[in-house]
Every structure is written in C-alpha cells, then in structure tokens.
Amino acid sequence: MSKYADVYLCPILESNVPAYKKMATACGKIFLKHGATRYREYVASDLDVEGVVPFPKRVKLKEGETLIYAAVEFNSEAQRNKAMKAIMKDPEMAAMCGPDDKPLFDFKRMVYGGFKILVDL
C-alpha cells in the first residue's frame, strides 16, 4: 500500500491536452519503472463550483486553459527521494525534455507538494 504521494497541479492550454497526455503516459511509465506504486493524471471537468474558492480563481486560469492534476504514489518519502534521483537521470526522461522542445505548460505556474496519507479507506 502506498503511503506517500507527490501531487502536481498544472494550468495548461486546452489545445495542449492531447500532447500532454502522450507525454504524461511516457513519463508515468518511467516513474513506475523507478519505484512509483501508482501514477495518475486527471484533466479538470467540473471547475465552476459555488460556495468555495474555485480552482480557476485560485490558480488564475487564463482563457482557453484547463487544469491537470497528477498524483504519483510511493511507499515512503525516502523511496520517493531515491526514485526521483533515478527518474531525473533516466535517458528516456532526458530525451523527452530536450533543449528544442517547447514546454506544454508554464512550469512557474505549476503547484507541487508531497503528502503523507492521512486516511486510506
């Protein structure tokens, strides 16, 4: 059972979602190869919620953008740290992040955090 998760939230142009899905699928395989126990990415589908601070307002979504939410699970924070070192050195990952590749989203607007499981039903 996974006990630790890295969570990412990325504003992205809706037109870039198909290319992002292809890239995320390839990245997910690399994460799993190096020890992640689960890799999931979601695209927003219900962001217009009343009575709470909606994601679009909090992350300042621009016209034509949507959100990608990713959760990558590991057995522990220590295992995540070890896996991330290997992932960043993986030649397949390096090949996806070439100097001529235009990023599919603005990394400066990406939100990230590591989380320990609180409730697991």
N, CA, C and O of each residue as an XYZ file, in Angstrom:
484
protein
N       0.835     -1.179      0.000
C       0.000      0.000      0.000
C       0.883      1.247      0.000
O       1.835      1.335      0.775
N       0.575      2.190     -0.849
C       1.312      3.445     -0.923
C       1.013      4.295      0.303
O      -0.118      4.333      0.788
N       2.054      4.984      0.803
C       1.881      5.815      1.984
C       2.306      7.251      1.750
O       2.268      8.059      2.679
N       2.705      7.589      0.548
C       3.207      8.921      0.260
C       2.840      9.271     -1.176
O       2.878      8.415     -2.060
N       2.485     10.525     -1.401
C       2.131     10.943     -2.761
C       2.694     12.312     -3.074
O       2.662     13.219     -2.243
N       3.207     12.448     -4.277
C       3.550     13.746     -4.838
C       2.334     14.196     -5.635
O       1.749     13.416     -6.387
N       1.958     15.463     -5.465
C       0.788     15.992     -6.146
C       1.199     17.224     -6.946
O       1.913     18.094     -6.446
N       0.745     17.285     -8.181
C       1.055     18.388     -9.091
C      -0.250     18.953     -9.621
O      -1.199     18.206     -9.858
N      -0.306     20.243     -9.804
C      -1.441     20.914    -10.422
C      -0.876     21.854    -11.469
O      -0.112     22.764    -11.145
N      -1.249     21.638    -12.732
C      -0.649     22.384    -13.843
C      -1.716     23.053    -14.698
O      -2.548     22.360    -15.282
N      -1.716     24.381    -14.789
C      -2.558     25.049    -15.773
C      -1.987     24.774    -17.169
O      -0.777     24.864    -17.378
N      -2.845     24.447    -18.102
C      -2.386     24.092    -19.445
C      -3.430     24.532    -20.464
O      -4.630     24.498    -20.191
N      -2.968     24.939    -21.630
C      -3.909     25.263    -22.701
C      -4.698     24.007    -23.069
O      -4.131     22.921    -23.195
N      -5.997     24.167    -23.238
C      -6.830     23.019    -23.609
C      -6.325     22.363    -24.893
O      -6.412     21.144    -25.044
N      -5.805     23.154    -25.803
C      -5.302     22.611    -27.072
C      -4.048     21.744    -26.875
O      -3.712     20.948    -27.753
N      -3.359     21.885    -25.747
C      -2.161     21.081    -25.475
C      -2.455     19.771    -24.740
O      -1.546     18.966    -24.535
N      -3.702     19.547    -24.343
C      -4.029     18.356    -23.561
C      -3.686     17.055    -24.302
O      -3.110     16.167    -23.673
N      -3.997     16.883    -25.590
C      -3.630     15.626    -26.255
C      -2.110     15.364    -26.252
O      -1.675     14.238    -26.011
N      -1.325     16.388    -26.515
C       0.136     16.221    -26.491
C       0.614     15.949    -25.068
O       1.519     15.143    -24.854
N       0.005     16.620    -24.104
C       0.370     16.398    -22.699
C       0.056     14.962    -22.294
O       0.852     14.327    -21.602
N      -1.090     14.447    -22.715
C      -1.470     13.066    -22.376
C      -0.425     12.087    -22.882
O      -0.058     11.148    -22.177
N       0.051     12.299    -24.089
C       1.081     11.426    -24.666
C       2.364     11.500    -23.827
O       2.960     10.472    -23.504
N       2.781     12.717    -23.480
C       3.982     12.897    -22.679
C       3.804     12.304    -21.282
O       4.707     11.639    -20.775
N       2.648     12.540    -20.654
C       2.391     12.045    -19.300
C       2.362     10.521    -19.261
O       2.818      9.919    -18.289
N       1.838      9.898    -20.295
C       1.822      8.436    -20.365
C       3.249      7.900    -20.391
O       3.565      6.937    -19.692
N       4.100      8.514    -21.186
C       5.508      8.100    -21.254
C       6.213      8.359    -19.922
O       6.972      7.513    -19.450
N       5.968      9.519    -19.315
C       6.576      9.836    -18.015
C       6.104      8.856    -16.948
O       6.898      8.388    -16.131
N       4.828      8.553    -16.957
C       4.286      7.620    -15.972
C       4.977      6.277    -16.005
O       5.245      5.686    -14.958
N       5.266      5.790    -17.192
C       5.966      4.509    -17.314
C       7.364      4.587    -16.700
O       7.839      3.621    -16.102
N       8.015      5.733    -16.849
C       9.349      5.918    -16.265
C       9.245      5.973    -14.741
O      10.059      5.369    -14.042
N       8.252      6.692    -14.227
C       8.055      6.754    -12.777
C       7.807      5.354    -12.208
O       8.386      4.992    -11.184
N       6.962      4.578    -12.858
C       6.672      3.226    -12.383
C       7.914      2.334    -12.457
O       8.149      1.515    -11.569
N       8.691      2.495    -13.501
C       9.921      1.710    -13.656
C      10.880      1.951    -12.495
O      11.617      1.049    -12.097
N      10.869      3.158    -11.957
C      11.818      3.524    -10.902
C      11.216      3.488     -9.497
O      11.828      3.993     -8.555
N      10.038      2.905     -9.340
C       9.543      2.668     -7.991
C       8.226      3.288     -7.587
O       7.717      2.968     -6.512
N       7.648      4.160     -8.391
C       6.316      4.664     -8.042
C       5.356      3.487     -8.019
O       5.461      2.585     -8.851
N       4.423      3.485     -7.080
C       3.468      2.385     -6.989
C       2.190      2.667     -7.764
O       1.435      1.748     -8.084
N       1.947      3.941     -8.064
C       0.773      4.319     -8.851
C       1.043      5.683     -9.464
O       1.664      6.544     -8.840
N       0.573      5.873    -10.691
C       0.747      7.139    -11.410
C      -0.577      7.472    -12.066
O      -1.074      6.713    -12.897
N      -1.143      8.600    -11.695
C      -2.425      9.019    -12.272
C      -2.373     10.496    -12.623
O      -1.756     11.294    -11.918
N      -3.024     10.846    -13.714
C      -3.191     12.252    -14.093
C      -4.652     12.456    -14.482
O      -5.279     11.594    -15.099
N      -5.161     13.594    -14.112
C      -6.565     13.925    -14.360
C      -6.643     15.277    -15.063
O      -5.815     16.157    -14.827
N      -7.640     15.433    -15.923
C      -7.905     16.734    -16.531
C      -9.214     17.248    -15.928
O     -10.157     16.482    -15.731
N      -9.264     18.529    -15.644
C     -10.426     19.122    -14.980
C     -11.695     18.934    -15.791
O     -11.682     18.993    -17.021
N     -12.797     18.704    -15.075
C     -14.072     18.574    -15.771
C     -15.197     19.338    -15.072
O     -16.251     19.547    -15.672
N     -15.002     19.758    -13.823
C     -16.049     20.460    -13.094
C     -15.394     21.521    -12.213
O     -15.125     21.282    -11.036
N     -15.143     22.682    -12.789
C     -14.423     23.733    -12.063
C     -15.307     24.897    -11.632
O     -14.839     25.790    -10.926
N     -16.555     24.907    -12.035
C     -17.450     26.017    -11.722
C     -18.315     25.646    -10.519
O     -19.480     25.277    -10.666
N     -17.724     25.751     -9.326
C     -18.397     25.343     -8.095
C     -18.676     26.580     -7.246
O     -17.799     27.425     -7.062
N     -19.890     26.679     -6.734
C     -20.256     27.816     -5.897
C     -20.048     27.476     -4.428
O     -20.141     26.315     -4.030
N     -19.768     28.497     -3.630
C     -19.677     28.324     -2.191
C     -18.277     28.017     -1.674
O     -18.067     27.948     -0.463
N     -17.322     27.833     -2.573
C     -15.922     27.601     -2.213
C     -15.045     28.394     -3.173
O     -15.540     28.925     -4.168
N     -13.757     28.479     -2.889
C     -12.859     29.152     -3.824
C     -12.591     28.176     -4.972
O     -11.957     27.144     -4.755
N     -13.056     28.476     -6.182
C     -12.865     27.557     -7.298
C     -11.414     27.572     -7.796
O     -10.733     28.596     -7.730
N     -10.961     26.428     -8.290
C      -9.607     26.315     -8.822
C      -9.262     27.411     -9.830
O      -8.188     28.002     -9.721
N     -10.128     27.712    -10.811
C      -9.750     28.730    -11.801
C      -9.358     30.066    -11.167
O      -8.440     30.735    -11.641
N     -10.051     30.452    -10.101
C      -9.733     31.717     -9.443
C      -8.408     31.599     -8.685
O      -7.584     32.511     -8.746
N      -8.197     30.515     -7.989
C      -7.002     30.330     -7.165
C      -5.734     30.261     -8.014
O      -4.716     30.848     -7.649
N      -5.785     29.550     -9.143
C      -4.581     29.405     -9.979
C      -4.550     30.401    -11.133
O      -3.657     30.365    -11.980
N      -5.537     31.288    -11.153
C      -5.602     32.334    -12.176
C      -5.569     31.757    -13.584
O      -4.740     32.141    -14.409
N      -6.495     30.819    -13.847
C      -6.597     30.246    -15.194
C      -6.884     31.338    -16.208
O      -7.664     32.258    -15.959
N      -6.243     31.215    -17.342
C      -6.450     32.166    -18.432
C      -7.451     31.576    -19.420
O      -7.742     30.381    -19.388
N      -7.963     32.415    -20.280
C      -8.899     31.978    -21.315
C      -8.276     30.829    -22.108
O      -7.131     30.925    -22.548
N      -9.030     29.745    -22.289
C      -8.556     28.605    -23.076
C      -7.720     27.605    -22.294
O      -7.225     26.633    -22.863
N      -7.556     27.834    -20.982
C      -6.778     26.902    -20.163
C      -7.677     25.973    -19.358
O      -8.838     26.281    -19.089
N      -7.121     24.843    -18.985
C      -7.744     23.902    -18.061
C      -6.675     23.479    -17.069
O      -5.546     23.968    -17.122
N      -7.021     22.584    -16.177
C      -6.065     22.114    -15.174
C      -5.796     20.626    -15.310
O      -6.692     19.834    -15.601
N      -4.556     20.273    -15.096
C      -4.152     18.880    -14.979
C      -3.791     18.662    -13.517
O      -3.056     19.454    -12.927
N      -4.304     17.599    -12.942
C      -3.969     17.207    -11.571
C      -3.283     15.853    -11.665
O      -3.809     14.930    -12.287
N      -2.129     15.732    -11.058
C      -1.385     14.471    -11.085
C      -1.087     14.034     -9.666
O      -0.786     14.857     -8.801
N      -1.171     12.738     -9.433
C      -0.801     12.154     -8.140
C       0.076     10.942     -8.421
O      -0.328     10.008     -9.114
N       1.272     10.976     -7.873
C       2.225      9.883     -8.037
C       2.482      9.299     -6.653
O       2.947     10.001     -5.755
N       2.180      8.015     -6.482
C       2.280      7.397     -5.167
C       3.555      6.574     -5.019
O       4.049      5.964     -5.967
N       4.065      6.583     -3.789
C       5.264      5.833     -3.416
C       5.020      5.170     -2.064
O       4.072      5.521     -1.361
N       5.867      4.218     -1.699
C       5.737      3.557     -0.403
C       6.155      4.453      0.752
O       5.663      4.289      1.869
N       7.046      5.390      0.505
C       7.517      6.286      1.555
C       8.154      7.515      0.913
O       8.417      7.542     -0.289
N       8.391      8.518      1.731
C       9.069      9.713      1.253
C      10.514      9.388      0.864
O      11.024      9.897     -0.134
N      11.171      8.532      1.663
C      12.551      8.135      1.354
C      12.614      7.401      0.019
O      13.531      7.624     -0.771
N      11.646      6.528     -0.234
C      11.621      5.795     -1.505
C      11.367      6.759     -2.661
O      11.940      6.604     -3.739
N      10.498      7.767     -2.434
C      10.265      8.786     -3.462
C      11.557      9.531     -3.783
O      11.879      9.748     -4.951
N      12.291      9.921     -2.751
C      13.537     10.664     -2.958
C      14.526      9.855     -3.792
O      15.155     10.391     -4.704
N      14.662      8.583     -3.484
C      15.554      7.692     -4.236
C      15.069      7.540     -5.679
O      15.862      7.604     -6.619
N      13.754      7.338     -5.844
C      13.184      7.164     -7.183
C      13.372      8.414     -8.033
O      13.701      8.315     -9.215
N      13.168      9.589     -7.444
C      13.278     10.829     -8.210
C      14.697     11.051     -8.727
O      14.876     11.572     -9.828
N      15.702     10.666     -7.953
C      17.085     10.771     -8.430
C      17.276      9.915     -9.671
O      17.886     10.351    -10.647
N      16.750      8.690     -9.632
C      16.872      7.779    -10.774
C      16.053      8.287    -11.964
O      16.504      8.195    -13.105
N      14.864      8.817    -11.709
C      13.994      9.321    -12.777
C      14.670     10.490    -13.498
O      14.656     10.554    -14.727
N      15.248     11.393    -12.751
C      15.894     12.564    -13.355
C      17.146     12.189    -14.151
O      17.572     12.950    -15.020
N      17.738     11.032    -13.868
C      18.911     10.565    -14.613
C      18.537      9.619    -15.749
O      19.398      9.246    -16.546
N      17.279      9.229    -15.837
C      16.842      8.265    -16.839
C      16.971      8.863    -18.241
O      16.456      9.954    -18.491
N      17.650      8.166    -19.163
C      17.829      8.696    -20.522
C      16.510      8.932    -21.262
O      16.415      9.852    -22.075
N      15.491      8.109    -20.989
C      14.191      8.311    -21.641
C      13.568      9.631    -21.198
O      12.957     10.337    -22.000
N      13.724      9.961    -19.920
C      13.183     11.221    -19.413
C      13.948     12.391    -20.024
O      13.347     13.382    -20.438
N      15.259     12.274    -20.079
C      16.086     13.333    -20.667
C      15.713     13.566    -22.126
O      15.702     14.706    -22.590
N      15.410     12.499    -22.845
C      15.049     12.614    -24.262
C      13.731     13.374    -24.438
O      13.527     14.031    -25.459
N      12.837     13.287    -23.446
C      11.560     13.998    -23.533
C      11.703     15.473    -23.201
O      10.807     16.262    -23.502
N      12.792     15.853    -22.597
C      12.990     17.236    -22.148
C      14.161     17.874    -22.874
O      15.012     18.514    -22.257
N      14.197     17.698    -24.168
C      15.295     18.241    -24.960
C      15.283     19.751    -25.016
O      14.253     20.374    -24.757
N      16.422     20.353    -25.353
C      16.523     21.819    -25.382
C      15.643     22.469    -26.449
O      15.298     23.645    -26.334
N      15.277     21.713    -27.484
C      14.455     22.276    -28.560
C      12.955     22.080    -28.325
O      12.132     22.609    -29.072
N      12.608     21.323    -27.290
C      11.201     21.056    -27.007
C      10.550     22.252    -26.323
O      11.067     22.774    -25.335
N       9.421     22.673    -26.856
C       8.664     23.756    -26.235
C       7.810     23.156    -25.113
O       7.071     22.202    -25.355
N       7.898     23.694    -23.892
C       7.094     23.157    -22.791
C       5.604     23.249    -23.102
O       5.148     24.194    -23.746
N       4.855     22.255    -22.634
C       3.411     22.230    -22.859
C       2.651     23.086    -21.846
O       1.465     23.362    -22.028
N       3.331     23.505    -20.782
C       2.722     24.390    -19.796
C       3.831     25.206    -19.133
O       5.014     24.896    -19.276
N       3.437     26.243    -18.415
C       4.379     27.133    -17.746
C       4.752     26.542    -16.388
O       3.938     26.542    -15.464
N       5.978     26.039    -16.266
C       6.424     25.389    -15.034
C       6.371     26.341    -13.835
O       6.237     25.889    -12.698
N       6.472     27.637    -14.072
C       6.420     28.605    -12.973
C       5.026     28.705    -12.371
O       4.863     29.213    -11.261
N       4.027     28.226    -13.090
C       2.651     28.255    -12.583
C       2.218     26.912    -12.018
O       1.109     26.791    -11.497
N       3.072     25.906    -12.112
C       2.755     24.586    -11.588
C       2.803     24.620    -10.060
O       3.683     25.252     -9.475
N       1.862     23.944     -9.423
C       1.819     23.823     -7.969
C       2.241     22.395     -7.637
O       1.820     21.450     -8.304
N       3.077     22.235     -6.599
C       3.589     20.918     -6.247
C       3.663     20.767     -4.734
O       3.879     21.740     -4.012
N       3.483     19.555     -4.271
C       3.690     19.259     -2.856
C       3.740     17.760     -2.643
O       3.187     16.988     -3.425
N       4.407     17.360     -1.579
C       4.456     15.960     -1.173
C       3.537     15.768      0.027
O       3.489     16.615      0.919
N       2.813     14.661      0.048
C       1.803     14.427      1.079
C       1.898     13.020      1.649
O       2.097     12.051      0.916
N       1.752     12.921      2.967
C       1.638     11.623      3.647
C       0.167     11.290      3.733
O      -0.664     12.183      3.894
N      -0.168     10.009      3.627
C      -1.562      9.590      3.687
C      -2.126      9.812      5.093
O      -1.512      9.438      6.093
N      -3.287     10.417      5.141
C      -3.974     10.673      6.401
C      -5.101      9.650      6.618
O      -5.243      9.093      7.706
N      -5.891      9.416      5.576
C      -6.987      8.455      5.619
C      -6.899      7.629      4.354
O      -6.730      8.171      3.261
N      -7.013      6.319      4.498
C      -6.974      5.413      3.339
C      -8.011      4.329      3.529
O      -7.763      3.339      4.218
N      -9.178      4.512      2.919
C     -10.288      3.553      3.081
C     -10.316      2.529      1.978
O     -11.183      1.656      1.967
